[in-house]
Amino acid sequence: MPITLRWTSADLEVLPDEGKRFEIIDGELYVSRQPHWHHQLACLNLLTALHGWNAQTRAGVVNMAPGVIFADDDDVAPDGVWISHARRATALRPDGHLHAAPELVIEVLSPGSTNERRDREAKRKLYSRRGVLEYWIVDWRTQQVEVYQRQGATLHLVATLYAADTLTSPLLPGFACPVATLFDDTPPLQV
């Protein structure tokens, strides 16, 4: 029987720091390049809107690209999270990483089928298993946001929002972000 290598958080500690993002999902190593300009801009715009809402409500904390270590073989860095104060009190450890699920996880898609599969399939399954309540996938190329919410034990797609829509969430009472503002400086994808 062949031996299958399972990557762990300890393995990440010895990898060279070359400006790449390393993540482990179910023991499999994923390596990403530096994100595209428009990827980062969409992320910044969404996290700024979320931070503005959070500054008014003081309901939790918004953070960008935090380390989330669910287990030795599930170690990821989502583009953004929102976590309530109650969850953060037990999830944030002295190593500066979350060790339990934030309520909301945000991923901005990077180009390429491997990257899309990781965010749409592998990470969605991981976040479902680990107790994330809501998952937003932002696609700056098509200028849309997919909203997944927990239904039972899994995250299910409940809405696909476009430029004319407004992003809201029952998880974040009073939060409203026009989707078009996420892509203010991003030209639409040319087909």
PyMOL commands that set and color helices and strands:
alter all, ss='L'
color gray80, all
select helices_A, chain A and resi 9-14+37-57+85-91+113-130+179-183
alter helices_A, ss='H'
color red, helices_A
select strands_A, chain A and resi 21-25+28-32+60-64+68-71+74-76+80-84+104-108+134-139+144-151+154-161+166-168+176-178
alter strands_A, ss='S'
color yellow, strands_A
deselect
rebuild
show_as cartoon
